[in-house]
Amino acid sequence: MRLDDFDPNSINVGDQRGSGFSMGGAGGKVGCGSIVIALIAALVFGVDPMQMLGGMGGVETGPVATQGGTTATESCNVDAVSRESCNALSSLNKTWAPLFDSAGIPFTPPKLVFYSQMGRSGCGAAQSAMGPFYCPSDSGIYIDTDFYREMEQRMGAGGDFARVYVMAHEYGHHVQTLTGMADQIRSAQSQNPSAANRLQVAMELQADCYAGVWAGRNRDRIEPGDIEEGLTAAHAIGDDTLTGGRAPEAAWTHGSSAQRMEWLRRGLQTADEDQCDTLAEFRR
């Protein structure tokens, strides 16, 4: 996808790479096996992996290899993927700000935070095995860019559009926070615990659709093969695919591969955020 170069004065970027963060705590350290257990629990049972890891002490990791920057320009130019992420952030801001303005909703852009292996967010510790995530407490999109290598090598989901789709999905959660949708869903989950997972799936699928809306509104920047890369990525991170079909639908937290592809495609084709109503079934 052809994205304009970012303006360092128009994006909010933080960088924790090389800062030596670790998940402190009494007791021993947690190895990769414990991280995998926590992540499987998150996928199958809807458990917050950081709640599990937080009670296990520190996580043992190797030395931090990536050194970050101290300014947006430095951080965004650490490597090609960092620059691509900043370009995507800039494009997302330019696309969503006018939509909020036309709807009369105050818009505040999120902060992109790079980290390597371990980091800290307003929602607690960040760990690279979690993948990119959005923290509503500090409006931060947290990314360890090494995730993209894992996505390509282990999930078969490579390419620039696959990467920016992930970024746009996390930005979608920021949109949900600003519109109040995220709070509404959390309230509904607390009021109806039996539907908590289905509501979470609806929230994730809406973020997929919002990612598609951004891409659809920048269709002139899409290159041959981009949409296929995005749909491949959406398929690779479906709950049924990630768990090898072992997790029952009631335990899904992000949606099936087919659902994720469907809602990303809907956003792409319509370029209309009003078409991203994944919560319609709960209003019947």
Backbone as JSON, one array per atom type, in Angstrom:
{
  "sequence": "MRLDDFDPNSINVGDQRGSGFSMGGAGGKVGCGSIVIALIAALVFGVDPMQMLGGMGGVETGPVATQGGTTATESCNVDAVSRESCNALSSLNKTWAPLFDSAGIPFTPPKLVFYSQMGRSGCGAAQSAMGPFYCPSDSGIYIDTDFYREMEQRMGAGGDFARVYVMAHEYGHHVQTLTGMADQIRSAQSQNPSAANRLQVAMELQADCYAGVWAGRNRDRIEPGDIEEGLTAAHAIGDDTLTGGRAPEAAWTHGSSAQRMEWLRRGLQTADEDQCDTLAEFRR",
  "N": [[0.85, -1.18, 0.0], [0.62, 2.16, -0.9], [1.74, 4.64, 1.01], [1.78, 7.98, 2.23], [4.69, 9.77, 3.38], [5.18, 10.17, 6.85], [4.38, 13.02, 8.9], [6.32, 14.21, 11.37], [5.39, 16.01, 13.24], [2.72, 15.66, 13.4], [1.95, 13.27, 14.45], [1.72, 11.11, 17.28], [4.14, 9.57, 19.04], [5.69, 7.07, 20.94], [8.5, 5.44, 22.47], [9.8, 2.55, 23.7], [11.8, 0.83, 23.25], [14.8, -0.77, 23.97], [14.82, 0.14, 26.54], [14.91, -1.57, 28.62], [12.78, -2.69, 30.09], [11.12, -4.9, 32.34], [9.08, -7.61, 33.49], [8.47, -7.32, 36.56], [8.51, -8.88, 39.86], [7.94, -10.95, 42.73], [9.63, -14.04, 43.42], [10.33, -16.73, 41.07], [11.27, -16.83, 37.58], [9.37, -16.64, 34.56], [9.16, -18.81, 31.9], [9.11, -19.37, 28.29], [7.21, -21.38, 27.95], [5.26, -20.94, 29.91], [4.21, -18.55, 29.02], [3.04, -19.34, 26.62], [1.06, -21.04, 27.63], [-0.54, -19.19, 28.96], [-1.41, -17.67, 26.79], [-2.85, -19.52, 25.29], [-4.88, -20.0, 27.09], [-6.08, -17.53, 27.0], [-7.11, -17.5, 24.41], [-8.81, -19.76, 24.34], [-10.39, -19.7, 26.66], [-11.01, -17.08, 27.1], [-9.53, -15.65, 28.93], [-7.65, -13.02, 30.45], [-4.41, -12.81, 29.43], [-2.39, -11.38, 30.73], [-3.2, -11.27, 33.36], [-2.72, -13.81, 34.23], [0.04, -14.07, 33.77], [0.93, -12.04, 35.39], [0.82, -13.05, 37.94], [2.87, -14.81, 38.06], [5.41, -13.95, 38.43], [8.51, -12.61, 37.13], [9.17, -12.42, 33.6], [11.27, -14.35, 31.74], [13.5, -13.27, 29.41], [15.44, -12.81, 26.42], [18.34, -10.72, 25.67], [17.59, -7.3, 24.97], [17.42, -6.35, 21.71], [16.86, -4.28, 20.0], [17.29, -0.83, 19.64], [15.61, 2.02, 20.53], [14.26, 5.26, 19.52], [14.46, 8.76, 20.52], [12.86, 10.76, 19.66], [9.99, 11.37, 17.53], [10.77, 11.29, 14.85], [13.24, 9.89, 14.99], [12.41, 7.45, 16.16], [10.57, 6.47, 14.3], [12.18, 5.93, 12.19], [13.82, 3.85, 12.83], [13.77, 1.36, 11.6], [12.57, -0.17, 8.53], [10.0, -1.22, 8.97], [9.13, 0.15, 11.21], [8.97, 2.72, 10.17], [6.99, 2.32, 8.26], [4.84, 1.76, 9.97], [4.5, 4.23, 11.22], [3.83, 5.78, 9.02], [1.39, 4.59, 8.42], [-0.04, 5.22, 10.74], [-0.19, 8.01, 10.5], [-1.77, 8.21, 8.17], [-4.12, 6.98, 9.06], [-4.92, 8.77, 11.05], [-5.47, 11.03, 9.46], [-7.58, 10.07, 7.99], [-9.64, 9.33, 9.81], [-10.08, 11.58, 11.48], [-11.63, 13.65, 10.07], [-14.08, 12.28, 9.83], [-14.95, 12.02, 12.45], [-15.22, 14.69, 13.01], [-17.31, 15.45, 11.29], [-19.32, 14.03, 12.47], [-19.61, 15.31, 14.8], [-18.21, 14.56, 17.06], [-15.73, 14.72, 19.51], [-12.3, 14.42, 18.61], [-9.37, 12.73, 19.35], [-6.17, 11.84, 18.53], [-4.59, 8.6, 18.71], [-1.74, 7.26, 20.55], [1.17, 5.89, 19.25], [3.12, 3.31, 20.38], [6.22, 1.94, 20.45], [7.79, -1.09, 21.38], [10.16, -3.52, 22.59], [10.19, -6.84, 23.05], [9.6, -6.61, 25.94], [7.5, -4.31, 27.74], [5.77, -1.4, 29.04], [2.43, -0.42, 29.69], [-0.51, 1.66, 30.0], [-2.35, -0.17, 30.71], [-1.06, -2.14, 32.01], [1.63, -4.55, 32.02], [3.43, -5.04, 28.95], [3.91, -7.58, 26.6], [5.76, -9.27, 24.17], [4.75, -11.64, 23.12], [2.06, -11.31, 23.24], [1.27, -9.95, 21.02], [0.37, -7.12, 18.91], [-1.52, -4.53, 20.58], [-4.27, -2.55, 21.85], [-4.53, -0.03, 24.29], [-6.97, 1.3, 26.22], [-6.74, 2.93, 28.44], [-4.59, 4.68, 28.2], [-4.8, 5.45, 25.62], [-3.15, 4.16, 23.81], [-1.48, 2.49, 21.12], [0.18, -0.39, 21.07], [3.09, -1.86, 19.92], [5.27, -4.46, 19.18], [7.5, -4.71, 16.81], [8.64, -7.07, 15.97], [6.67, -8.91, 15.93], [5.53, -8.91, 13.43], [7.3, -10.32, 11.87], [6.98, -12.86, 12.97], [4.32, -13.23, 12.29], [4.48, -13.46, 9.55], [6.3, -15.62, 9.14], [5.36, -17.76, 10.74], [2.61, -17.77, 10.53], [2.09, -17.42, 7.9], [1.3, -15.0, 6.88], [2.24, -12.51, 5.38], [3.53, -9.35, 4.08], [3.07, -5.87, 3.21], [0.46, -4.79, 3.4], [-0.82, -6.59, 5.04], [0.46, -6.06, 7.43], [-0.22, -3.34, 7.93], [-2.93, -3.62, 8.15], [-3.22, -4.92, 10.6], [-2.37, -2.86, 12.25], [-4.35, -0.96, 11.66], [-6.57, -2.26, 12.63], [-6.12, -2.22, 15.42], [-6.27, 0.51, 15.72], [-8.92, 0.77, 15.2], [-10.04, -0.04, 17.6], [-9.46, 2.19, 19.1], [-11.13, 4.03, 17.91], [-13.57, 2.93, 18.72], [-13.39, 3.43, 21.44], [-13.4, 6.24, 21.55], [-15.94, 6.8, 20.53], [-17.53, 5.78, 22.46], [-18.46, 3.24, 22.23], [-16.91, 1.1, 23.13], [-17.12, 1.25, 25.94], [-19.85, 0.79, 26.18], [-20.05, -1.85, 25.33], [-18.5, -3.17, 27.27], [-20.08, -2.64, 29.5], [-22.39, -4.04, 28.8], [-21.34, -6.6, 28.8], [-20.79, -6.98, 31.52], [-23.35, -6.93, 32.54], [-24.52, -9.07, 31.31], [-23.08, -11.75, 31.61], [-23.04, -14.28, 30.37], [-23.07, -13.73, 27.71], [-20.7, -12.54, 27.25], [-18.4, -13.34, 25.76], [-19.39, -13.46, 23.14], [-20.05, -10.81, 22.77], [-17.51, -9.71, 22.92], [-16.36, -10.8, 20.64], [-17.94, -9.5, 18.72], [-17.03, -6.9, 19.11], [-14.36, -7.1, 18.29], [-14.66, -7.86, 15.61], [-15.9, -5.6, 14.63], [-13.78, -3.81, 14.81], [-12.17, -4.92, 12.87], [-13.75, -4.35, 10.63], [-13.68, -1.56, 10.69], [-11.0, -1.21, 10.11], [-11.05, -2.01, 7.48], [-12.68, 0.02, 6.44], [-11.01, 2.26, 6.63], [-9.01, 1.48, 4.77], [-10.62, 1.27, 2.5], [-11.36, 3.92, 2.12], [-9.04, 4.89, 1.25], [-8.56, 3.88, -1.2], [-7.25, 4.49, -3.55], [-4.64, 4.19, -2.92], [-4.14, 1.57, -2.68], [-2.47, -1.32, -3.76], [-1.89, -3.86, -6.32], [-2.57, -7.09, -5.08], [-2.64, -6.34, -2.43], [-5.17, -6.43, -1.03], [-5.61, -9.15, -0.97], [-3.5, -9.91, 0.69], [-4.31, -8.75, 3.1], [-6.71, -10.13, 3.63], [-5.71, -12.7, 3.87], [-4.21, -12.4, 6.2], [-6.29, -11.8, 8.0], [-7.63, -14.23, 7.95], [-5.66, -15.88, 9.03], [-5.56, -15.16, 11.71], [-7.92, -15.88, 12.87], [-10.04, -17.25, 15.42], [-10.71, -19.99, 15.19], [-8.79, -20.92, 13.42], [-6.35, -20.3, 14.71], [-6.5, -21.94, 16.95], [-6.58, -24.39, 15.87], [-9.07, -25.42, 15.41], [-9.91, -26.47, 17.79], [-11.06, -25.01, 19.85], [-14.26, -24.35, 21.17], [-17.02, -22.59, 19.66], [-18.3, -20.96, 21.52], [-16.26, -20.14, 23.12], [-14.74, -18.41, 21.7], [-12.98, -15.33, 21.15], [-12.32, -13.44, 19.29], [-13.43, -14.06, 16.87], [-14.22, -16.17, 14.03], [-12.1, -17.27, 11.29], [-13.46, -16.94, 8.88], [-15.39, -15.05, 9.62], [-13.79, -12.84, 10.31], [-12.56, -12.24, 7.89], [-14.85, -11.63, 6.42], [-15.87, -9.26, 7.64], [-13.74, -7.48, 7.41], [-13.64, -7.34, 4.64], [-16.17, -6.22, 4.14], [-15.89, -3.62, 5.2], [-13.89, -2.68, 3.47], [-15.2, -2.76, 0.97], [-17.42, -1.07, 1.26], [-16.51, 1.25, 2.49], [-17.66, 2.63, 4.53], [-18.33, 3.54, 7.7], [-20.72, 3.2, 9.02], [-21.68, 0.81, 8.2], [-20.61, -1.07, 9.77], [-21.9, -2.44, 11.82], [-21.67, -4.67, 13.97], [-23.04, -5.47, 16.14], [-25.71, -5.81, 15.82], [-27.31, -8.08, 16.27], [-27.65, -8.15, 19.0], [-29.48, -6.27, 19.52], [-31.92, -7.11, 18.85]],
  "CA": [[0.0, 0.0, 0.0], [1.44, 3.37, -1.01], [1.38, 5.6, 2.05], [2.63, 9.17, 2.29], [5.61, 9.85, 4.5], [4.58, 10.79, 8.03], [4.83, 14.31, 9.41], [6.6, 13.95, 12.79], [4.66, 16.94, 14.08], [1.29, 15.37, 13.38], [1.71, 11.96, 15.05], [2.17, 10.95, 18.66], [4.9, 8.33, 19.06], [6.54, 6.77, 22.09], [9.44, 4.36, 22.15], [10.37, 1.89, 24.88], [12.81, -0.13, 22.81], [16.11, -0.56, 24.58], [14.7, 0.73, 27.87], [15.17, -2.61, 29.62], [11.63, -3.03, 30.92], [10.9, -6.31, 32.63], [7.9, -7.84, 34.3], [9.0, -7.62, 37.88], [7.65, -9.61, 40.78], [8.66, -11.86, 43.59], [9.67, -15.42, 42.96], [11.17, -17.05, 39.94], [10.95, -16.25, 36.29], [8.47, -17.42, 33.73], [9.73, -19.06, 30.59], [8.2, -19.29, 27.14], [6.12, -22.32, 28.11], [4.19, -20.31, 30.68], [3.59, -17.55, 28.16], [2.17, -20.06, 25.69], [-0.1, -21.5, 28.39], [-1.39, -18.03, 29.2], [-2.03, -17.25, 25.54], [-3.86, -20.52, 24.95], [-6.02, -19.74, 27.98], [-6.76, -16.32, 26.5], [-7.85, -17.84, 23.2], [-9.83, -20.78, 24.55], [-11.28, -19.41, 27.77], [-11.27, -15.66, 27.22], [-8.82, -15.13, 30.1], [-6.64, -12.01, 30.18], [-3.12, -13.46, 29.65], [-1.55, -10.64, 31.65], [-3.59, -11.62, 34.71], [-2.02, -15.04, 34.56], [1.48, -13.82, 33.82], [1.24, -11.14, 36.49], [0.97, -13.8, 39.17], [3.91, -15.79, 37.89], [6.74, -13.38, 38.56], [9.08, -12.0, 35.95], [9.29, -13.23, 32.4], [12.66, -14.44, 31.32], [13.66, -12.98, 28.0], [16.81, -12.58, 26.01], [18.72, -9.31, 25.67], [16.86, -6.44, 24.04], [18.33, -6.12, 20.59], [16.51, -3.08, 19.26], [17.4, 0.43, 20.36], [14.63, 2.96, 20.01], [14.63, 6.66, 19.36], [13.97, 9.68, 21.54], [11.9, 11.64, 18.99], [9.17, 10.64, 16.56], [11.58, 11.06, 13.65], [14.2, 8.83, 15.26], [11.71, 6.18, 16.39], [9.93, 6.01, 13.07], [13.21, 5.57, 11.22], [14.67, 2.78, 13.35], [13.83, 0.39, 10.52], [11.52, 0.03, 7.52], [8.69, -1.53, 9.51], [8.76, 1.27, 12.08], [8.57, 3.83, 9.29], [5.7, 1.94, 7.7], [3.84, 1.91, 11.03], [4.26, 5.66, 11.41], [3.09, 6.24, 7.85], [0.02, 4.12, 8.57], [-0.66, 6.03, 11.8], [-0.49, 9.32, 9.92], [-2.9, 8.04, 7.26], [-5.3, 6.69, 9.86], [-5.35, 10.03, 11.67], [-6.04, 11.89, 8.43], [-8.84, 9.49, 7.52], [-10.67, 9.29, 10.84], [-10.37, 12.9, 12.07], [-12.79, 14.31, 9.43], [-15.3, 11.53, 10.1], [-15.38, 12.42, 13.79], [-15.64, 16.1, 12.92], [-18.63, 15.51, 10.65], [-20.29, 13.45, 13.4], [-19.67, 16.16, 15.98], [-17.6, 13.85, 18.19], [-14.34, 15.15, 19.69], [-11.32, 13.44, 18.16], [-8.0, 12.8, 19.84], [-5.44, 10.71, 17.93], [-3.92, 7.71, 19.66], [-0.28, 7.28, 20.58], [1.82, 4.65, 18.84], [4.24, 3.02, 21.28], [7.05, 0.81, 20.07], [8.57, -1.72, 22.45], [10.86, -4.72, 22.14], [10.09, -7.95, 23.98], [8.87, -6.23, 27.15], [7.22, -2.89, 27.85], [4.75, -1.02, 30.0], [1.33, 0.36, 29.15], [-1.47, 2.07, 31.0], [-3.15, -1.35, 31.04], [-0.18, -3.13, 32.62], [2.82, -4.94, 31.27], [3.31, -5.45, 27.55], [4.79, -8.7, 26.31], [5.73, -9.44, 22.72], [3.93, -12.8, 22.75], [0.66, -10.9, 23.17], [0.98, -9.31, 19.75], [-0.05, -5.71, 19.03], [-2.76, -4.33, 21.31], [-4.66, -1.17, 22.16], [-4.83, 0.2, 25.7], [-7.85, 2.47, 26.31], [-6.38, 3.78, 29.57], [-3.66, 5.73, 27.76], [-5.01, 5.63, 24.18], [-1.92, 3.73, 23.15], [-1.36, 1.3, 20.29], [1.48, -0.95, 21.44], [3.56, -2.78, 18.89], [6.62, -4.98, 19.05], [7.51, -4.97, 15.37], [9.05, -8.44, 15.71], [5.45, -9.69, 15.71], [5.25, -9.02, 12.0], [8.11, -11.43, 11.36], [6.3, -14.07, 13.39], [3.09, -13.34, 11.51], [4.84, -13.92, 8.2], [6.99, -16.91, 9.14], [4.62, -18.83, 11.39], [1.21, -17.76, 10.13], [1.99, -17.28, 6.45], [0.57, -13.76, 6.59], [3.22, -11.45, 5.19], [3.2, -8.27, 3.16], [2.86, -4.58, 3.86], [-0.94, -4.55, 3.73], [-1.12, -7.42, 6.2], [0.96, -5.36, 8.61], [-1.0, -2.13, 8.24], [-4.26, -4.08, 8.57], [-3.12, -5.14, 12.04], [-2.3, -1.52, 12.84], [-5.66, -0.32, 11.48], [-7.49, -2.96, 13.54], [-5.93, -1.66, 16.76], [-6.81, 1.87, 15.64], [-10.36, 0.61, 15.28], [-10.4, -0.05, 19.02], [-9.41, 3.58, 19.55], [-12.38, 4.61, 17.42], [-14.62, 2.45, 19.61], [-13.24, 4.12, 22.73], [-13.82, 7.64, 21.4], [-17.38, 6.87, 20.29], [-18.24, 5.24, 23.61], [-18.9, 1.88, 21.96], [-16.16, 0.17, 23.98], [-17.73, 1.27, 27.26], [-21.17, 0.16, 26.08], [-19.85, -3.3, 25.25], [-18.06, -3.65, 28.59], [-21.24, -2.6, 30.37], [-23.25, -5.15, 28.42], [-20.68, -7.83, 29.24], [-20.97, -7.13, 32.97], [-24.76, -7.17, 32.8], [-24.9, -10.36, 30.74], [-21.83, -12.51, 31.52], [-23.14, -15.42, 29.45], [-22.86, -13.24, 26.35], [-19.47, -11.75, 27.26], [-17.51, -13.7, 24.65], [-20.01, -13.06, 21.87], [-19.9, -9.35, 22.68], [-16.11, -9.43, 22.62], [-16.19, -11.12, 19.22], [-18.55, -8.4, 17.96], [-16.14, -5.75, 19.23], [-13.18, -7.35, 17.45], [-15.06, -7.84, 14.21], [-16.13, -4.21, 14.25], [-12.46, -3.21, 14.59], [-11.76, -5.38, 11.54], [-14.51, -3.59, 9.65], [-13.13, -0.2, 10.69], [-9.73, -1.28, 9.38], [-11.42, -2.03, 6.07], [-13.19, 1.34, 6.07], [-9.83, 3.1, 6.39], [-8.41, 1.08, 3.5], [-11.55, 1.6, 1.44], [-11.31, 5.36, 1.9], [-7.74, 5.18, 0.64], [-8.47, 2.85, -2.24], [-6.3, 4.87, -4.58], [-3.3, 3.83, -2.46], [-4.04, 0.12, -2.64], [-1.73, -1.89, -4.89], [-2.26, -5.25, -6.61], [-2.17, -8.07, -4.08], [-2.81, -5.84, -1.06], [-6.39, -6.94, -0.41], [-5.38, -10.58, -0.7], [-2.63, -9.99, 1.87], [-5.11, -8.44, 4.27], [-7.65, -11.23, 3.88], [-4.91, -13.82, 4.35], [-3.9, -12.11, 7.59], [-7.52, -11.94, 8.76], [-7.88, -15.66, 8.07], [-4.63, -16.5, 9.88], [-5.74, -14.85, 13.12], [-9.24, -16.28, 13.34], [-9.96, -18.13, 16.59], [-10.73, -21.4, 14.8], [-7.51, -21.26, 12.8], [-5.3, -20.22, 15.72], [-6.62, -23.06, 17.89], [-6.68, -25.64, 15.13], [-10.44, -25.91, 15.48], [-10.16, -27.14, 19.08], [-11.86, -24.16, 20.75], [-15.67, -24.24, 20.79], [-17.41, -21.23, 19.27], [-18.66, -20.19, 22.71], [-15.04, -19.67, 23.77], [-14.03, -17.48, 20.83], [-12.9, -13.94, 21.61], [-12.04, -12.55, 18.16], [-14.19, -14.45, 15.69], [-13.62, -17.17, 13.14], [-11.38, -16.76, 10.12], [-14.45, -16.5, 7.9], [-15.99, -13.81, 10.11], [-12.82, -11.74, 10.25], [-12.45, -11.89, 6.48], [-16.12, -11.03, 5.99], [-16.03, -7.89, 8.11], [-12.7, -6.67, 6.77], [-14.09, -7.14, 3.26], [-17.3, -5.29, 4.14], [-15.35, -2.28, 5.35], [-13.18, -2.33, 2.24], [-16.12, -2.56, -0.14], [-18.36, 0.03, 1.48], [-15.81, 2.45, 2.99], [-18.69, 3.32, 5.32], [-18.29, 3.05, 9.08], [-22.07, 2.85, 9.46], [-21.93, -0.57, 7.79], [-19.83, -1.93, 10.66], [-22.72, -2.74, 13.0], [-21.55, -6.09, 14.32], [-23.8, -5.69, 17.36], [-27.13, -5.79, 15.47], [-28.04, -9.22, 16.84], [-27.92, -7.9, 20.41], [-30.55, -5.27, 19.62], [-33.16, -7.71, 18.4]],
  "C": [[0.89, 1.24, 0.0], [0.95, 4.41, 0.0], [2.32, 6.8, 1.99], [3.56, 9.11, 3.49], [4.96, 10.62, 5.65], [5.17, 12.18, 8.28], [5.08, 14.12, 10.89], [5.85, 14.87, 13.74], [3.17, 16.62, 14.19], [0.95, 13.99, 13.96], [2.33, 11.92, 16.44], [2.84, 9.58, 18.77], [5.73, 8.24, 20.33], [7.42, 5.58, 21.76], [10.07, 3.82, 23.43], [11.46, 0.9, 24.51], [14.17, 0.22, 23.4], [16.06, 0.01, 25.97], [14.86, -0.29, 28.99], [14.01, -2.92, 30.54], [11.59, -4.53, 31.17], [9.67, -6.43, 33.49], [8.36, -8.28, 35.68], [8.02, -8.39, 38.72], [8.46, -10.55, 41.6], [8.67, -13.25, 42.98], [10.53, -15.58, 41.73], [10.72, -16.36, 38.68], [10.06, -17.2, 35.5], [9.09, -17.59, 32.36], [8.68, -19.02, 29.51], [7.01, -20.23, 27.29], [4.97, -21.72, 28.85], [3.46, -19.26, 29.87], [2.62, -18.22, 27.2], [0.91, -20.53, 26.39], [-1.08, -20.35, 28.6], [-2.11, -17.61, 27.93], [-3.1, -18.23, 25.08], [-5.1, -20.3, 25.81], [-6.81, -18.53, 27.49], [-7.62, -16.65, 25.3], [-9.03, -18.75, 23.49], [-10.85, -20.38, 25.6], [-11.59, -17.93, 27.94], [-10.6, -15.02, 28.42], [-7.81, -14.08, 29.66], [-5.27, -12.63, 30.44], [-2.26, -12.72, 30.65], [-1.94, -10.89, 33.1], [-2.87, -12.88, 35.15], [-0.53, -14.79, 34.72], [1.85, -12.95, 35.01], [1.43, -11.87, 37.8], [2.08, -14.8, 39.12], [5.31, -15.23, 38.06], [7.21, -12.79, 37.27], [9.13, -12.96, 34.79], [10.72, -13.21, 31.94], [12.75, -14.22, 29.82], [15.13, -12.81, 27.69], [17.12, -11.1, 26.03], [17.91, -8.54, 24.65], [17.8, -6.02, 22.93], [18.09, -4.78, 19.92], [16.62, -1.85, 20.14], [16.46, 1.43, 19.72], [15.16, 4.36, 19.89], [14.06, 7.5, 20.48], [12.99, 10.71, 20.97], [11.1, 10.8, 18.01], [9.98, 10.33, 15.31], [12.55, 9.92, 13.85], [13.5, 7.48, 15.39], [11.12, 5.61, 15.11], [10.94, 5.57, 12.02], [14.2, 4.53, 11.75], [14.85, 1.69, 12.29], [12.63, 0.62, 9.6], [10.13, -0.23, 8.08], [8.21, -0.44, 10.47], [8.28, 2.44, 11.25], [7.2, 3.54, 8.67], [4.58, 2.12, 8.73], [3.5, 3.37, 11.25], [3.5, 6.25, 10.22], [1.62, 5.82, 7.93], [-0.72, 4.93, 9.64], [-1.07, 7.39, 11.26], [-1.71, 9.24, 9.01], [-4.19, 7.78, 8.02], [-5.83, 7.95, 10.53], [-6.06, 10.92, 10.65], [-7.39, 11.38, 7.94], [-9.95, 9.61, 8.56], [-11.03, 10.66, 11.4], [-11.57, 13.59, 11.4], [-14.11, 13.59, 9.69], [-15.85, 11.88, 11.49], [-15.9, 13.86, 13.76], [-17.05, 16.2, 12.34], [-19.71, 14.94, 11.55], [-20.43, 14.28, 14.67], [-19.13, 15.5, 17.24], [-16.15, 14.3, 18.33], [-13.36, 14.04, 19.31], [-9.95, 13.74, 18.76], [-7.25, 11.62, 19.25], [-4.77, 9.86, 18.99], [-2.4, 7.9, 19.61], [0.24, 5.91, 20.16], [3.05, 4.44, 19.71], [4.97, 1.77, 20.8], [7.7, 0.24, 21.34], [9.22, -2.98, 21.88], [10.86, -5.74, 23.27], [9.24, -7.63, 25.21], [8.64, -4.73, 27.16], [6.16, -2.65, 28.9], [3.68, -0.19, 29.31], [0.44, 0.8, 30.3], [-2.38, 0.95, 31.44], [-2.33, -2.44, 31.7], [1.0, -3.44, 31.74], [2.49, -5.31, 29.84], [4.32, -6.55, 27.29], [4.64, -9.06, 24.84], [4.86, -10.61, 22.28], [2.45, -12.45, 22.67], [0.29, -10.37, 21.8], [0.6, -7.86, 19.96], [-1.37, -5.6, 19.79], [-3.01, -2.85, 21.53], [-5.0, -1.08, 23.63], [-5.7, 1.45, 25.81], [-7.46, 3.43, 27.43], [-5.46, 4.92, 29.18], [-3.75, 5.99, 26.26], [-3.78, 5.24, 23.39], [-2.08, 2.49, 22.31], [0.05, 0.78, 20.49], [1.89, -2.03, 20.45], [5.02, -3.15, 19.12], [6.72, -5.42, 17.59], [8.01, -6.37, 15.01], [7.83, -9.34, 15.46], [5.19, -9.9, 14.23], [6.09, -10.13, 11.36], [7.47, -12.76, 11.72], [5.04, -14.3, 12.56], [3.38, -13.9, 10.12], [5.38, -15.34, 8.22], [6.14, -18.04, 9.7], [3.16, -18.9, 10.97], [1.02, -17.66, 8.63], [1.26, -16.04, 6.02], [1.56, -12.6, 6.5], [2.72, -10.37, 4.26], [2.87, -6.99, 3.9], [1.4, -4.35, 4.24], [-1.37, -5.41, 4.91], [-0.69, -6.71, 7.47], [0.11, -4.14, 8.94], [-2.44, -2.47, 8.59], [-4.27, -4.3, 10.08], [-3.13, -3.8, 12.77], [-3.68, -0.84, 12.79], [-6.71, -0.97, 12.37], [-7.36, -2.39, 14.95], [-6.44, -0.22, 16.8], [-8.33, 1.82, 15.73], [-10.85, 0.57, 16.73], [-10.35, 1.35, 19.61], [-10.68, 4.3, 19.11], [-13.53, 4.2, 18.34], [-14.57, 3.14, 20.97], [-13.76, 5.55, 22.63], [-15.33, 7.77, 21.2], [-18.2, 6.39, 21.48], [-18.7, 3.81, 23.42], [-18.19, 0.87, 22.88], [-16.77, 0.11, 25.38], [-19.09, 0.59, 27.25], [-21.04, -1.36, 26.06], [-19.42, -3.86, 26.6], [-19.22, -3.66, 29.58], [-22.18, -3.77, 30.08], [-22.66, -6.49, 28.86], [-20.88, -8.06, 30.74], [-22.41, -7.43, 33.33], [-25.21, -8.54, 32.32], [-23.65, -11.21, 30.53], [-21.87, -13.67, 30.53], [-22.9, -15.03, 28.01], [-21.54, -12.49, 26.21], [-18.57, -12.07, 26.07], [-18.09, -13.29, 23.31], [-19.91, -11.55, 21.68], [-18.46, -8.97, 22.36], [-15.8, -9.71, 21.15], [-16.75, -9.99, 18.37], [-17.66, -7.17, 17.98], [-14.92, -5.91, 18.32], [-13.52, -7.31, 15.97], [-15.36, -6.42, 13.73], [-14.8, -3.5, 14.0], [-11.89, -3.67, 13.25], [-12.45, -4.58, 10.45], [-13.99, -2.16, 9.56], [-11.79, -0.16, 9.96], [-10.01, -1.27, 7.88], [-11.93, -0.69, 5.59], [-12.03, 2.28, 5.78], [-9.21, 2.77, 5.04], [-9.31, 1.46, 2.33], [-11.56, 3.08, 1.11], [-9.96, 5.81, 1.34], [-7.47, 4.19, -0.5], [-7.46, 3.2, -3.33], [-4.86, 4.54, -4.19], [-3.08, 2.33, -2.43], [-3.4, -0.4, -3.92], [-2.18, -3.33, -5.13], [-1.72, -6.21, -5.55], [-2.41, -7.64, -2.65], [-4.04, -6.46, -0.37], [-6.24, -8.42, -0.07], [-4.5, -10.77, 0.53], [-3.43, -9.74, 3.15], [-6.06, -9.57, 4.62], [-6.92, -12.47, 4.37], [-4.57, -13.64, 5.83], [-5.13, -12.29, 8.47], [-7.86, -13.42, 8.98], [-6.92, -16.3, 9.07], [-4.88, -16.27, 11.36], [-7.17, -15.06, 13.6], [-9.1, -17.27, 14.49], [-9.92, -19.6, 16.19], [-9.4, -21.82, 14.19], [-6.39, -21.28, 13.84], [-5.32, -21.4, 16.67], [-6.75, -24.39, 17.17], [-8.07, -26.25, 15.21], [-10.8, -26.56, 16.8], [-11.04, -26.32, 20.02], [-13.3, -24.11, 20.28], [-16.02, -22.78, 20.49], [-17.74, -20.36, 20.48], [-17.45, -19.6, 23.41], [-14.27, -18.67, 22.91], [-14.04, -16.07, 21.42], [-12.68, -12.96, 20.47], [-12.84, -12.89, 16.91], [-13.46, -15.47, 14.83], [-12.88, -16.49, 11.99], [-12.36, -16.21, 9.1], [-15.08, -15.18, 8.33], [-15.04, -12.62, 9.98], [-12.62, -11.28, 8.8], [-13.7, -11.15, 6.0], [-16.21, -9.56, 6.39], [-14.94, -6.96, 7.6], [-13.12, -6.34, 5.35], [-15.25, -6.14, 3.19], [-16.83, -3.84, 4.29], [-14.65, -1.8, 4.1], [-14.16, -1.96, 1.13], [-17.02, -1.35, 0.04], [-17.68, 1.34, 1.85], [-16.73, 3.29, 3.87], [-18.72, 2.72, 6.72], [-19.66, 2.66, 9.6], [-22.45, 1.43, 9.08], [-21.23, -1.57, 8.7], [-20.59, -2.28, 11.93], [-22.69, -4.23, 13.28], [-22.4, -6.45, 15.54], [-25.31, -5.76, 17.09], [-27.91, -6.9, 16.16], [-28.4, -8.98, 18.3], [-29.04, -6.88, 20.61], [-31.91, -5.85, 19.25], [-34.09, -8.01, 19.59]]
}
